[in-house]
Each structure stands twice: as structure tokens, then as C-alpha cells.
């Protein structure tokens, strides 16, 4: 799948925002999992920033919630 510059930028924003929600900003493995989730979401046609954010958080809901508290 060829990713547009806009989609790539949106995926980067979703990745960074999600990692900020994780304890210690997320480790390498967490970033890798999030990246894979973002690619899968984009391939499925979920290309808006809101949908990418939701896809990125899908694997880490409890960690992200704990980091906000």
C-alpha cells in the first residue's frame, strides 16, 4: 500500500500522541505494536486522524488511562 504524505503525517501524530499517554512514553515494543495497528487501520481504509488515534489506543487502553490519572 502506498501511503500519502498526509496519511503518513496523521499516522505519526497518532503514534506520538498515543506514546505520550503510555508510561515513560512507550518503549520500542509498544511503538512497534502501535505502528502495526496504524498500518492495519490505514490498509482497512481508516485514514482520518480520529480513526487512527482510536486504532493506536486499541491495544493499550488501560495503560493510557493510568498515565492520564
MMTF fields as JSON, N, C-alpha, C and O atoms, coordinates in Angstrom:
{
  "mmtfVersion": "1.0.0",
  "mmtfProducer": "UNKNOWN",
  "numBonds": 275,
  "numAtoms": 276,
  "numGroups": 69,
  "numChains": 1,
  "numModels": 1,
  "chainsPerModel": [1],
  "groupsPerChain": [69],
  "chainIdList": ["A"],
  "bondAtomList": [4, 2, 8, 6, 12, 10, 16, 14, 20, 18, 24, 22, 28, 26, 32, 30, 36, 34, 40, 38, 44, 42, 48, 46, 52, 50, 56, 54, 60, 58, 64, 62, 68, 66, 72, 70, 76, 74, 80, 78, 84, 82, 88, 86, 92, 90, 96, 94, 100, 98, 104, 102, 108, 106, 112, 110, 116, 114, 120, 118, 124, 122, 128, 126, 132, 130, 136, 134, 140, 138, 144, 142, 148, 146, 152, 150, 156, 154, 160, 158, 164, 162, 168, 166, 172, 170, 176, 174, 180, 178, 184, 182, 188, 186, 192, 190, 196, 194, 200, 198, 204, 202, 208, 206, 212, 210, 216, 214, 220, 218, 224, 222, 228, 226, 232, 230, 236, 234, 240, 238, 244, 242, 248, 246, 252, 250, 256, 254, 260, 258, 264, 262, 268, 266, 272, 270],
  "bondOrderList": [1, 1, 1, 1, 1, 1, 1, 1, 1, 1, 1, 1, 1, 1, 1, 1, 1, 1, 1, 1, 1, 1, 1, 1, 1, 1, 1, 1, 1, 1, 1, 1, 1, 1, 1, 1, 1, 1, 1, 1, 1, 1, 1, 1, 1, 1, 1, 1, 1, 1, 1, 1, 1, 1, 1, 1, 1, 1, 1, 1, 1, 1, 1, 1, 1, 1, 1, 1],
  "groupList": [{"groupName": "UNK", "atomNameList": ["N", "CA", "C", "O"], "elementList": ["N", "C", "C", "O"], "formalChargeList": [0, 0, 0, 0], "bondAtomList": [1, 0, 2, 1, 3, 2], "bondOrderList": [1, 1, 2], "singleLetterCode": "X", "chemCompType": "L-PEPTIDE LINKING"}],
  "groupTypeList": [0, 0, 0, 0, 0, 0, 0, 0, 0, 0, 0, 0, 0, 0, 0, 0, 0, 0, 0, 0, 0, 0, 0, 0, 0, 0, 0, 0, 0, 0, 0, 0, 0, 0, 0, 0, 0, 0, 0, 0, 0, 0, 0, 0, 0, 0, 0, 0, 0, 0, 0, 0, 0, 0, 0, 0, 0, 0, 0, 0, 0, 0, 0, 0, 0, 0, 0, 0, 0],
  "groupIdList": [1, 2, 3, 4, 5, 6, 7, 8, 9, 10, 11, 12, 13, 14, 15, 16, 17, 18, 19, 20, 21, 22, 23, 24, 25, 26, 27, 28, 29, 30, 31, 32, 33, 34, 35, 36, 37, 38, 39, 40, 41, 42, 43, 44, 45, 46, 47, 48, 49, 50, 51, 52, 53, 54, 55, 56, 57, 58, 59, 60, 61, 62, 63, 64, 65, 66, 67, 68, 69],
  "secStructList": [7, 7, 7, 7, 2, 2, 2, 2, 2, 2, 2, 2, 2, 2, 2, 2, 2, 2, 2, 2, 2, 1, 4, 4, 4, 7, 7, 2, 2, 2, 2, 2, 2, 2, 2, 2, 2, 2, 2, 2, 2, 2, 2, 6, 6, 7, 7, 1, 2, 2, 2, 2, 2, 2, 2, 2, 2, 6, 6, 7, 2, 2, 2, 2, 2, 2, 2, 2, 7],
  "xCoordList": [0.857, 0.0, 0.894, 1.82, 0.603, 1.34, 0.65, -0.551, 1.406, 0.846, 1.125, 2.25, 0.101, 0.281, 1.036, 1.107, 1.585, 2.277, 1.334, 1.716, 0.096, -0.89, -1.187, -1.233, -1.387, -1.673, -0.477, -0.646, 0.714, 1.922, 2.033, 2.37, 1.751, 1.797, 0.757, 1.041, -0.443, -1.502, -1.123, -1.391, -0.505, -0.076, 1.013, 1.017, 1.925, 2.976, 2.387, 2.818, 1.396, 0.743, 0.048, 0.184, -0.691, -1.39, -0.4, -0.654, 0.72, 1.744, 2.309, 2.388, 2.699, 3.309, 2.316, 2.671, 1.074, 0.064, -0.21, -0.357, -0.277, -0.528, 0.638, 0.431, 1.851, 3.028, 3.118, 3.587, 2.682, 2.664, 1.726, 1.919, 0.715, -0.264, 0.262, -0.26, 1.276, 1.801, 2.854, 3.516, 3.009, 4.057, 5.42, 5.762, 6.177, 7.511, 7.529, 8.564, 6.422, 6.367, 6.359, 6.51, 6.189, 6.158, 7.556, 8.445, 7.744, 9.043, 9.042, 8.048, 10.165, 10.302, 9.225, 8.628, 8.982, 7.974, 6.578, 5.808, 6.255, 4.942, 4.796, 3.75, 5.835, 5.794, 5.622, 4.916, 6.272, 6.167, 4.738, 4.199, 4.125, 2.735, 1.798, 0.925, 1.976, 1.132, 1.297, 0.314, 2.531, 2.799, 2.086, 1.502, 2.131, 1.448, -0.061, -0.725, -0.606, -2.047, -2.42, -3.461, -1.571, -1.843, -1.802, -2.65, -0.831, -0.756, -1.982, -2.538, -2.399, -3.588, -4.826, -5.66, -4.947, -6.099, -6.094, -7.134, -4.94, -4.837, -5.186, -5.893, -4.691, -4.998, -6.483, -7.013, -7.155, -8.596, -9.418, -10.648, -8.728, -9.435, -9.725, -10.395, -9.236, -9.445, -8.313, -7.271, -8.537, -7.436, -7.604, -6.735, -8.707, -8.847, -8.027, -7.773, -7.624, -6.81, -7.546, -6.938, -8.837, -9.604, -9.617, -9.454, -9.806, -9.828, -8.443, -8.318, -7.406, -6.047, -5.714, -5.073, -6.145, -5.925, -6.602, -6.011, -7.843, -8.583, -7.876, -7.781, -7.386, -6.665, -5.384, -5.028, -4.697, -3.434, -3.656, -2.845, -4.735, -5.024, -5.629, -5.648, -6.116, -6.853, -6.08, -6.683, -4.788, -4.024, -3.563, -3.018, -3.777, -3.228, -4.225, -3.823, -5.494, -6.458, -6.189, -6.315, -5.823, -5.631, -4.353, -4.327, -3.283, -2.035, -2.203, -1.704, -2.908, -3.123, -3.989, -3.731, -5.016, -5.878, -5.088, -5.24, -4.251, -3.458, -2.483, -2.239, -1.928, -0.967, -1.651, -1.026, -2.929, -3.664, -4.057, -4.272, -4.157, -4.637, -3.534, -3.767],
  "yCoordList": [-1.187, 0.0, 1.238, 1.355, 2.138, 3.396, 4.409, 4.649, 4.991, 5.94, 7.367, 7.705, 8.187, 9.592, 10.312, 9.833, 11.449, 12.252, 12.643, 12.646, 12.975, 13.37, 12.211, 12.394, 11.019, 9.847, 9.515, 9.203, 9.577, 9.314, 10.296, 9.903, 11.563, 12.577, 12.296, 12.418, 11.922, 11.604, 10.396, 10.368, 9.407, 8.219, 8.581, 8.065, 9.455, 9.897, 10.645, 10.45, 11.504, 12.243, 11.264, 11.376, 10.311, 9.323, 8.507, 8.23, 8.121, 7.363, 8.167, 7.668, 9.394, 10.229, 10.562, 10.54, 10.869, 11.172, 9.952, 10.077, 8.797, 7.572, 7.267, 6.906, 7.408, 7.124, 8.087, 7.702, 9.322, 10.268, 9.81, 10.153, 9.043, 8.539, 7.325, 6.997, 6.664, 5.455, 5.797, 6.83, 4.935, 5.164, 5.279, 4.481, 6.266, 6.518, 6.766, 6.586, 7.167, 7.482, 6.278, 6.425, 5.103, 3.886, 3.41, 4.212, 2.104, 1.539, 1.131, 1.302, 0.594, 0.222, -0.774, -0.632, -1.78, -2.789, -2.178, -2.518, -1.282, -0.62, 0.188, 0.148, 0.918, 1.721, 0.829, 1.186, -0.333, -1.267, -1.787, -1.862, -2.147, -2.638, -1.55, -1.817, -0.343, 0.772, 1.013, 1.225, 0.982, 1.182, 0.123, 0.442, -1.125, -2.205, -1.988, -2.245, -1.512, -1.234, -0.096, -0.141, 0.911, 2.041, 1.609, 2.018, 0.794, 0.304, -0.53, -0.392, -1.393, -2.216, -1.343, -1.592, -0.32, 0.584, 1.319, 1.439, 1.805, 2.529, 1.611, 2.017, 0.38, -0.577, -0.909, -1.239, -0.821, -1.085, 0.144, 0.096, 1.247, 2.451, 3.446, 4.451, 3.191, 4.106, 5.132, 4.937, 6.229, 7.156, 8.532, 9.391, 8.744, 10.032, 9.999, 8.929, 11.148, 11.22, 10.603, 9.887, 10.869, 10.295, 8.768, 8.117, 8.198, 6.739, 6.147, 5.063, 6.85, 6.376, 6.439, 5.532, 7.502, 7.599, 6.431, 5.806, 6.142, 5.036, 3.711, 2.882, 3.507, 2.268, 2.163, 1.078, 3.26, 3.262, 2.929, 2.229, 3.416, 3.177, 1.807, 1.349, 1.161, -0.092, -1.129, -1.855, -1.211, -2.212, -1.793, -2.608, -0.519, -0.002, 0.831, 1.827, 0.465, 1.338, 1.522, 2.636, 0.468, 0.612, 1.376, 2.157, 1.163, 1.875, 3.37, 4.202, 3.698, 5.098, 5.781, 6.925, 5.079, 5.653, 5.889, 6.933, 4.938, 5.075, 6.235, 6.929, 6.449, 7.546, 8.905, 9.872, 8.979, 10.26, 10.575, 11.74, 9.564, 9.775, 10.217, 10.436],
  "zCoordList": [0.0, 0.0, 0.0, 0.803, -0.897, -0.976, -0.06, -0.185, 0.849, 1.809, 1.349, 0.978, 1.377, 1.015, 2.134, 3.266, 1.798, 2.812, 3.936, 5.106, 3.572, 4.584, 5.53, 6.746, 4.971, 5.801, 6.684, 7.863, 6.134, 6.916, 8.077, 9.194, 7.818, 8.88, 9.951, 11.143, 9.535, 10.502, 11.353, 12.555, 10.734, 11.47, 12.484, 13.602, 12.099, 13.023, 14.218, 15.355, 13.951, 15.031, 15.979, 17.197, 15.423, 16.254, 17.079, 18.251, 16.485, 17.203, 18.363, 19.485, 18.102, 19.148, 20.258, 21.437, 19.888, 20.91, 21.786, 23.002, 21.179, 21.938, 22.865, 24.023, 22.368, 23.203, 24.379, 25.45, 24.204, 25.329, 26.42, 27.586, 26.065, 27.032, 27.802, 28.868, 27.279, 27.907, 28.951, 28.853, 29.947, 30.951, 30.272, 29.4, 30.678, 30.14, 28.636, 27.995, 28.075, 26.654, 25.735, 24.522, 26.285, 25.476, 25.136, 24.845, 25.175, 24.82, 23.347, 22.643, 22.901, 21.487, 21.061, 19.994, 21.9, 21.552, 21.459, 20.561, 22.381, 22.344, 21.063, 20.416, 20.698, 19.475, 18.249, 17.306, 18.271, 17.154, 17.018, 15.914, 18.155, 18.144, 17.632, 16.805, 18.115, 17.685, 16.196, 15.485, 15.722, 14.298, 13.459, 12.423, 13.896, 13.179, 13.173, 12.169, 14.299, 14.377, 13.428, 12.773, 13.362, 12.47, 11.002, 10.209, 10.645, 9.264, 8.908, 7.819, 9.827, 9.579, 9.423, 8.553, 10.266, 10.171, 8.835, 8.188, 8.425, 7.152, 5.98, 5.058, 6.018, 4.954, 4.903, 3.843, 6.052, 6.113, 5.728, 5.712, 5.42, 4.989, 6.084, 5.844, 7.284, 8.408, 8.392, 9.018, 7.664, 7.419, 8.061, 7.918, 8.76, 9.447, 10.734, 11.286, 11.197, 12.403, 13.592, 14.387, 13.722, 14.837, 14.791, 15.824, 13.616, 13.498, 13.727, 14.297, 13.288, 13.534, 15.021, 15.552, 15.693, 17.144, 17.859, 18.739, 17.473, 18.1, 17.854, 18.759, 16.653, 16.333, 17.139, 17.6, 17.312, 18.054, 19.52, 20.127, 20.087, 21.512, 21.786, 22.929, 20.752, 20.93, 21.748, 22.538, 21.577, 22.294, 23.672, 24.416, 24.031, 25.28, 26.091, 26.693, 26.127, 26.815, 28.297, 28.804, 29.005, 30.458, 30.779, 31.73, 29.996, 30.226, 29.966, 30.724, 28.892, 28.549, 29.605, 29.979, 30.086, 31.115, 32.4, 33.034, 32.788, 34.013, 33.912, 34.899, 32.743, 32.567, 32.713, 33.15, 32.348, 32.456, 33.885, 34.219, 34.741, 36.123, 37.035, 38.224]
}
